[in-house]
């Protein structure tokens, strides 16, 4: 939405809630304050000729260059209190808005482990000639609608480096042995659990996920810890110069988040539920079946979400088709619009599993 439409359509609602949770509110509030100081009507219109187009594009390009070269200057917005409408309107104030307003007045404390984790993630996303995404975008990506709520909690704790593993137990008397992986004998960490541990689980889960991804996109690499924690951004591996695909980004968010969470659950079952059985591990058969169950559950949820009974909340059939086409079992024998079928299953090459059972 353009700035003109925002000022004309959303300004009353912004002022009613006291500008709480309005993105860019300091600058927008200062702009409205300056406009109200004018004694004559203000007309906002679109660019209408080539000279105005060039002026606008030159300004955008100049701002982009200053941003990339770290030459930006912070400008403090000026507000005349005589023309400022402060506070929230009690008639429209809700408990949620009031709570967000209270939180906005608090200064968050700096947590070294969180700061270190976020810095490592941003450094991994940094590429030559470009800047990593803003930290705020990194946090909001964890709440992407394509990621299950239970997995959102897992990723949030992983971003804070707050999971009770590894170093958490190292300084607790009597529980120091929990700090190390019983299979590998090394200090346990989320990176070790998701990509390095030799216990049955992570390697097979990523192999199954990779085979599914190759059917859809062709290019695959085993995700790192940074890939898992930034899965909400949809930054899937693709050849240089290739354009991003919304459908592939959505499948990446679903498949990688479900696979990582399954690895975490397998680890917790092995370490916690079977702590008294040192040699106990999950069988290849069980891991394979649980991976299929996780992916098929997400596929079924997508199919159910396309029903018209959900009204405006229903998912687009075209989006579901674009996301899962190429991953369905026996897809060539199905109707063109298979979202209306009552039951579908994710399928990969049966020979890939190398087990003499039906994983369905």
C-alpha positions as CSV (number, residue, x, y, z in Angstrom):
1,X,0.0,0.0,0.0
2,X,1.3,3.5,-0.9
3,X,2.0,6.2,1.6
4,X,-0.9,8.3,0.3
5,X,-3.3,5.4,0.8
6,X,-1.9,4.7,4.3
7,X,-2.3,8.3,5.4
8,X,-5.9,8.6,4.1
9,X,-7.2,5.1,5.1
10,X,-5.2,4.1,8.2
11,X,-4.4,7.3,10.0
12,X,-7.6,7.4,12.2
13,X,-6.9,3.8,13.3
14,X,-3.3,4.5,14.0
15,X,-4.1,7.5,16.2
16,X,-6.9,5.6,18.0
17,X,-4.4,3.0,19.1
18,X,-1.8,5.6,20.1
19,X,0.5,4.5,17.2
20,X,1.2,1.3,19.1
21,X,2.8,-1.5,17.0
22,X,2.7,0.7,13.9
23,X,5.8,0.0,11.7
24,X,7.8,3.1,11.2
25,X,5.6,5.1,13.6
26,X,8.2,7.7,14.6
27,X,8.7,8.9,11.0
28,X,5.0,8.6,10.0
29,X,3.9,10.5,13.2
30,X,6.4,13.3,12.4
31,X,5.2,13.5,8.8
32,X,1.6,13.8,10.0
33,X,2.6,16.4,12.5
34,X,4.3,18.5,9.8
35,X,1.3,18.3,7.5
36,X,-1.0,19.5,10.2
37,X,1.1,22.6,10.8
38,X,0.2,23.7,7.3
39,X,-2.7,26.3,7.1
40,X,-3.6,25.2,3.5
41,X,-4.9,21.9,2.2
42,X,-2.2,19.3,1.2
43,X,-2.7,17.3,-1.9
44,X,-0.7,14.0,-2.4
45,X,-0.6,12.7,-6.0
46,X,1.3,10.2,-8.0
47,X,4.2,11.1,-10.3
48,X,2.8,12.2,-13.6
49,X,5.7,12.9,-16.0
50,X,9.2,11.7,-16.9
51,X,11.0,14.4,-14.9
52,X,9.1,13.4,-11.7
53,X,9.9,9.8,-12.4
54,X,13.6,10.5,-12.7
55,X,13.6,12.5,-9.5
56,X,11.9,9.7,-7.6
57,X,14.1,7.0,-9.0
58,X,17.3,9.0,-8.4
59,X,16.3,9.5,-4.8
60,X,15.6,5.8,-4.4
61,X,19.0,4.9,-6.0
62,X,20.9,7.4,-3.8
63,X,19.2,6.1,-0.6
64,X,20.1,2.5,-1.7
65,X,23.8,3.4,-2.3
66,X,24.1,5.2,1.1
67,X,22.5,2.2,2.8
68,X,24.8,-0.4,1.2
69,X,27.9,1.7,1.9
70,X,26.9,2.4,5.5
71,X,26.7,6.2,4.9
72,X,23.3,6.7,6.3
73,X,22.7,9.5,8.7
74,X,20.1,9.2,11.5
75,X,17.6,12.0,11.4
76,X,15.7,12.7,14.6
77,X,12.0,13.4,13.7
78,X,10.7,16.7,15.1
79,X,7.2,16.9,16.5
80,X,5.4,20.1,17.6
81,X,3.3,19.0,20.6
82,X,0.6,21.6,19.8
83,X,-0.3,19.6,16.7
84,X,0.3,16.1,18.1
85,X,-2.5,13.8,19.1
86,X,-1.0,11.7,21.9
87,X,-2.2,8.6,23.8
88,X,-4.7,5.9,22.8
89,X,-8.4,6.2,22.5
90,X,-10.1,4.3,25.4
91,X,-13.2,3.5,23.4
92,X,-11.2,1.5,20.9
93,X,-8.3,0.3,23.2
94,X,-8.1,-3.5,23.5
95,X,-6.2,-5.5,26.1
96,X,-3.8,-6.8,23.4
97,X,-3.0,-3.2,22.2
98,X,-2.5,-2.0,25.8
99,X,-0.2,-4.9,26.5
100,X,2.0,-4.2,23.4
101,X,2.1,-0.6,24.5
102,X,3.4,-1.6,27.9
103,X,6.0,-3.8,26.4
104,X,7.1,-1.0,24.1
105,X,8.0,1.1,27.1
106,X,10.4,-1.5,28.5
107,X,14.1,-1.7,27.4
108,X,14.9,-5.3,26.6
109,X,17.9,-6.6,28.3
110,X,20.8,-7.9,26.3
111,X,21.3,-11.6,26.5
112,X,24.8,-12.6,25.4
113,X,23.9,-16.1,24.2
114,X,21.0,-14.7,22.1
115,X,23.2,-11.9,20.7
116,X,25.9,-14.4,19.8
117,X,23.5,-16.8,18.1
118,X,21.8,-14.0,16.1
119,X,25.2,-12.6,15.1
120,X,26.4,-16.0,13.8
121,X,23.2,-16.4,11.8
122,X,23.4,-13.0,10.2
123,X,27.1,-13.6,9.3
124,X,26.1,-16.8,7.6
125,X,23.5,-14.9,5.5
126,X,25.9,-12.2,4.5
127,X,27.0,-12.4,0.9
128,X,29.3,-10.2,-1.2
129,X,27.6,-6.9,-2.3
130,X,24.6,-7.3,-0.1
131,X,23.6,-6.9,3.5
132,X,22.0,-9.6,5.7
133,X,18.2,-9.2,6.5
134,X,17.3,-7.0,9.4
135,X,17.3,-8.6,12.8
136,X,13.6,-7.9,13.2
137,X,12.8,-9.8,10.0
138,X,14.8,-12.7,11.4
139,X,12.6,-12.9,14.5
140,X,9.3,-12.4,12.7
141,X,10.1,-15.1,10.2
142,X,9.9,-17.6,13.0
143,X,6.1,-17.0,13.2
144,X,5.5,-17.8,9.5
145,X,2.2,-19.4,8.9
146,X,3.8,-22.3,7.1
147,X,5.6,-23.4,10.3
148,X,3.6,-25.4,12.9
149,X,3.2,-23.7,16.3
150,X,5.1,-26.4,18.2
151,X,8.0,-25.9,15.8
152,X,7.9,-22.2,16.2
153,X,8.5,-22.6,20.0
154,X,11.4,-25.0,19.2
155,X,13.0,-22.5,16.7
156,X,12.5,-19.6,19.1
157,X,14.4,-21.4,21.9
158,X,17.0,-22.4,19.4
159,X,17.4,-18.7,18.4
160,X,17.9,-17.8,22.0
161,X,20.3,-20.8,22.5
162,X,18.0,-21.6,25.5
163,X,17.4,-25.4,25.0
164,X,18.4,-27.4,28.0
165,X,21.3,-29.3,26.3
166,X,25.1,-29.3,26.4
167,X,26.5,-26.4,28.4
168,X,23.3,-26.0,30.4
169,X,24.1,-29.2,32.4
170,X,27.9,-28.7,32.6
171,X,27.7,-26.6,35.8
172,X,24.9,-28.5,37.6
173,X,26.4,-30.8,40.2
174,X,25.5,-34.5,39.7
175,X,24.2,-34.0,36.1
176,X,27.5,-33.1,34.3
177,X,27.3,-36.3,32.2
178,X,24.1,-34.9,30.5
179,X,26.2,-32.2,28.8
180,X,27.8,-34.8,26.4
181,X,26.3,-36.9,23.7
182,X,26.2,-40.5,24.9
183,X,26.7,-41.7,21.3
184,X,29.5,-39.5,20.1
185,X,31.1,-38.6,23.4
186,X,31.3,-34.9,22.5
187,X,29.7,-31.8,23.9
188,X,26.1,-31.7,22.8
189,X,24.7,-28.7,21.1
190,X,21.8,-28.0,18.7
191,X,24.2,-28.0,15.8
192,X,25.5,-31.4,16.9
193,X,21.9,-32.8,17.3
194,X,20.7,-31.5,13.9
195,X,23.6,-32.2,11.6
196,X,26.5,-34.1,13.3
197,X,25.3,-36.8,15.7
198,X,26.0,-40.4,14.7
199,X,22.9,-41.8,16.5
200,X,20.2,-43.1,14.2
201,X,17.9,-40.2,13.3
202,X,19.4,-37.1,11.8
203,X,21.2,-38.6,8.9
204,X,18.3,-40.7,7.7
205,X,15.7,-37.9,8.2
206,X,17.8,-35.4,6.1
207,X,18.4,-38.1,3.4
208,X,14.6,-38.6,3.1
209,X,14.0,-34.9,3.0
210,X,16.7,-34.4,0.4
211,X,15.2,-37.1,-1.8
212,X,11.8,-35.3,-1.5
213,X,13.4,-32.0,-2.3
214,X,15.3,-33.3,-5.3
215,X,12.0,-34.5,-6.9
216,X,10.8,-30.9,-6.7
217,X,13.8,-28.7,-7.2
218,X,16.8,-30.9,-8.1
219,X,19.4,-29.0,-6.1
220,X,20.0,-30.1,-2.5
221,X,22.5,-29.7,0.3
222,X,22.2,-30.8,3.9
223,X,20.9,-27.9,5.9
224,X,23.0,-26.3,8.6
225,X,21.9,-25.0,12.0
226,X,21.6,-21.5,10.4
227,X,19.4,-22.9,7.6
228,X,17.1,-24.4,10.2
229,X,16.8,-21.3,12.3
230,X,16.2,-19.1,9.3
231,X,13.8,-21.5,7.6
232,X,11.0,-18.9,7.9
233,X,12.8,-16.7,5.4
234,X,12.4,-19.3,2.7
235,X,16.1,-19.1,1.6
236,X,16.3,-22.4,-0.2
237,X,19.4,-23.5,-2.2
238,X,19.2,-22.5,-5.9
239,X,21.6,-22.1,-8.8
240,X,23.3,-18.8,-9.2
241,X,21.1,-16.4,-11.1
242,X,17.9,-18.4,-10.7
243,X,14.8,-16.6,-9.6
244,X,13.1,-17.4,-6.3
245,X,9.9,-19.4,-6.4
246,X,7.2,-18.8,-3.8
247,X,6.1,-22.4,-4.0
248,X,9.6,-23.8,-3.5
249,X,10.2,-21.4,-0.6
250,X,6.9,-22.6,1.0
251,X,7.9,-26.3,0.6
252,X,11.3,-25.5,2.0
253,X,9.7,-23.9,5.1
254,X,7.4,-26.9,5.6
255,X,9.9,-29.8,4.9
256,X,12.9,-28.4,6.7
257,X,11.0,-27.3,9.8
258,X,9.2,-30.6,10.1
259,X,12.4,-32.6,9.5
260,X,14.4,-30.6,12.1
261,X,11.7,-30.9,14.7
262,X,11.4,-34.7,14.1
263,X,15.2,-35.0,14.7
264,X,14.8,-33.1,17.9
265,X,11.9,-35.3,19.0
266,X,13.9,-38.5,18.2
267,X,16.8,-37.2,20.3
268,X,14.6,-36.4,23.3
269,X,12.9,-39.8,23.2
270,X,16.3,-41.5,23.0
271,X,18.0,-39.4,25.7
272,X,15.1,-38.8,28.1
273,X,12.4,-41.5,27.7
274,X,15.0,-44.3,27.4
275,X,17.7,-42.8,29.6
276,X,17.9,-46.2,31.5
277,X,18.6,-48.1,28.3
278,X,22.0,-46.9,27.1
279,X,22.0,-49.1,23.9
280,X,18.4,-48.2,22.9
281,X,18.0,-46.5,19.5
282,X,15.2,-45.9,17.0
283,X,15.0,-48.4,14.2
284,X,15.4,-47.3,10.6
285,X,11.9,-48.5,10.0
286,X,10.4,-46.4,12.7
287,X,12.3,-43.3,11.6
288,X,11.2,-43.7,8.0
289,X,7.6,-44.1,9.0
290,X,7.6,-41.1,11.3
291,X,9.1,-39.0,8.6
292,X,6.4,-40.0,6.1
293,X,3.8,-39.4,8.8
294,X,5.0,-35.8,9.4
295,X,5.1,-34.9,5.7
296,X,1.8,-36.5,4.9
297,X,0.2,-34.8,7.9
298,X,1.2,-31.4,6.5
299,X,0.0,-32.4,3.0
300,X,-3.4,-33.4,4.5
301,X,-3.7,-30.1,6.4
302,X,-3.1,-28.2,3.2
303,X,-5.8,-30.2,1.4
304,X,-8.2,-29.5,4.2
305,X,-7.4,-25.8,4.3
306,X,-8.5,-25.4,0.7
307,X,-12.2,-26.1,1.6
308,X,-14.6,-23.3,0.8
309,X,-16.1,-23.7,4.2
310,X,-13.2,-21.7,5.6
311,X,-14.2,-18.7,3.6
312,X,-11.5,-16.0,3.4
313,X,-9.2,-18.1,5.5
314,X,-9.1,-20.9,3.0
315,X,-5.8,-21.6,1.2
316,X,-5.5,-21.1,-2.5
317,X,-5.8,-24.4,-4.4
318,X,-3.2,-23.1,-6.9
319,X,-0.8,-22.4,-4.0
320,X,-1.2,-26.0,-2.6
321,X,-0.8,-27.4,-6.1
322,X,2.3,-25.4,-6.7
323,X,3.8,-26.4,-3.4
324,X,3.3,-30.2,-3.6
325,X,3.2,-31.0,-7.3
326,X,6.1,-33.3,-8.0
327,X,6.2,-34.9,-4.6
328,X,2.9,-36.8,-4.7
329,X,2.9,-40.6,-5.0
330,X,1.6,-41.9,-8.4
331,X,0.9,-38.3,-9.4
332,X,0.7,-39.1,-13.1
333,X,-2.4,-41.2,-12.5
334,X,-4.3,-38.5,-10.6
335,X,-6.6,-35.8,-11.8
336,X,-5.2,-32.4,-12.8
337,X,-6.6,-30.8,-9.7
338,X,-5.9,-33.5,-7.1
339,X,-6.6,-31.1,-4.1
340,X,-10.2,-32.3,-4.2
341,X,-9.3,-35.9,-3.6
342,X,-9.9,-37.3,-0.1
343,X,-6.5,-38.9,0.5
344,X,-3.1,-38.3,-0.9
345,X,0.4,-39.4,0.2
346,X,3.9,-37.9,-0.2
347,X,6.0,-40.3,-2.2
348,X,9.7,-40.8,-3.0
349,X,11.6,-43.6,-4.7
350,X,10.8,-46.7,-2.7
351,X,14.3,-48.1,-3.4
352,X,15.9,-45.1,-1.7
353,X,14.8,-46.3,1.8
354,X,16.7,-49.6,1.3
355,X,14.3,-51.3,3.7
356,X,12.0,-54.3,2.9
357,X,8.8,-52.7,4.3
358,X,6.1,-50.4,3.2
359,X,6.8,-47.0,4.9
360,X,3.2,-45.8,4.4
